[in-house]
Amino acid sequence: MEEAKGLVKHIVLVRFKDGTAQEEIDQLIKGYANLVNLVEPMKSFHWGNDISIENLHQGFTHVFESTFESTEGLAEYVTHPAHVEFANLFITKSEKVLAIDYKPTTVRI
């Protein structure tokens, strides 16, 4: 198996609080996406809604994926004032959050 050089993926699963208006969720997603313009080591951002037919989502409804240049870049992101301000708002609208960071690995056959 071959680990990707430097790259780190930051995955966040979220269930927003009941009663959170769709417009609020849309604004939070736009704010999250804008972090890529404010935090230099954040290289990309993608998101989506759960569409699984397996019903294993455990109540999570949204997934967010960010790519960073390194573990040091991820650490810089976590403490960056723009992220801290955003995260403090995001968490107030979240019922459940799960975050996982990993280095992508490829299996050579």
N, C-alpha and C positions, 0 to 999 in steps of 0.2 A: 504494500500500500504506500501511496505517495502523498504526503501532506503538501497542500498548496503553500508556496513560499510567501510568508508574511500575511496573506489575506486572512481576515477574521470576519465571520458572519455573526450578526447580533439579531436573534429572533425573539420577538415579543408577541405573545398570545394574550388577547384581551377579551373580556366580556364587559361591556359598558353597563353602567347602572340602569336599572329599569327607570323609565321616565326621562332618560336623556334624549332630547330631541335629535332627529336625524341631522338637522342643520348644525347642531353643536358637534356631533360626531364628524360631519364633513369638515368643519373648521379645525377640529383637532387633527384630522388626517392631513389637511393642508399645512398646518403648523409643523407637524412631524416631517412632512416632505421638505419643507423649507429649511430644516436643519442642515440638509446637504449643502446649502448655500452659505451657511454660517459657521460650520465646523469643518475645517480643512481636511482632516483625516477621514471624514465620512465620504466615501466615494460613490455610493448609490443607495437608493431607497425604493422598495417595492412593498405593496400591501395588497390584501384581498380579504374577502369574506369567506367563511367556512362554507364549503359546498359538498362536503363528504357525505356519502350515502352509508358509510359504516357506522355512523352515530357514536363515534368514539371521541368527540370534541370536548367532552366534560364541561360543557357550558360555554366554552370559548367561542366567540363569534367572528373575531378579526385576527389576522396575522400580519405582522410588520417585519420586514427583513431589511437590515442595513448592512452594507459591506464597508469594512475598514481596511486600511493598508497594513495594519499590524496590531498586536496586542497593546503596544504603546499608544497607537492612535485611538483605540477603543477607550483606553484609560483617560486620554485627553478629552474625548467626547463626554465621558461620564461626568467629569468635573467642569466642563465648559459652561460658563454662565448661561448661554442660550439654551443648552440642554437642561440645566437645572431648573431654569424658569419654566420651560415647557413641561418638563416631567412633573413639577409641582402642580400644574394645572391639569395635566392628563390624568394623574392619579386620583384627583378629586371626582372625576367622572367614571372611574373604573371600579367595577365590582370585584373583578378577579384579574390578576396579571401574572404571567409566567415569562421569565426571560432566560434565554439560553445563548451562550456564546460558544462558537466552535471554529476550528480551522478545517476547511473543506479538505477531504481526502479522496483520492482516486484509487480505485482498485485496478491493477493491471492484470489482465488474464493472459 
